[in-house]
């Protein structure tokens, strides 16, 4: 971790439980928001450029072969 990040992490670590909950909830909300934005973009792209099921299946098989050879 970066030095500044280490300092922030130490500050969070030393907070009371209730204050940590607030910070973690805000972090979770931010992550959820970014994930929803990403999914919205994927859905928009899929509507504009549909991908055939056979192509997806081939890509999945390629990834499986790489990981499970």
N, C-alpha and C positions, 0 to 999 in steps of 0.2 A: 504494500500500500504506500501511497505517497505520504510524505511527512505530515502535511496538513490533514490528510485523511486519518492518519493515526491519532492525531490530536483530537479530532472530532469524535473518533471512535472511543477514545478514552473518556471524553466528556459524557458521551451517551452511556457508557458502561457504568459511570458513577452516578447517574441519575436515579431517582426513586422509580419504582416500578410503574406508577401511574403516569409519570412524565415519559417514560420509555414507550408506554402504550400509545401515547399521543403521537410521538415521532414515528413509530412503526406503522400506525394507522395512516398517517399522511404519506409515508413511503409506499404503502400498499395501494392507496388511492392513486398515486402517481403512476405506479407500474400498471395498474388496471386500466387507467386512462390511455396510456401509451399502447398497451396491448389491444384495446378496443379500436384505437386509431389504425393500428396495423391491420387488424382484421377487416375494418371498413375498406381500407385500400385494396386488400386482397379481393374482397367481394366485388368491389367496383371493377377491378381489372378482370375478374372472372366473367362478369356480365358483358364486358366489352370484347374480350377475347376468350371465348370458351375453349377449354382444353378437353380433348377426347380422352375417354376413360382408358383406352389402350395405351396412350402415351404416358399417362400417370402410372399405370401398371408396370410398364417397361422401366420407368425411372425408379420406382420402388424396388424392382428386382435388381437393378444396377447397384443401388445403395446397399441392399441386403448382401449382395455378393461381396462388396467391398468390406463390409463389417463382419461378415460371417464366413467369408471365403470358402 
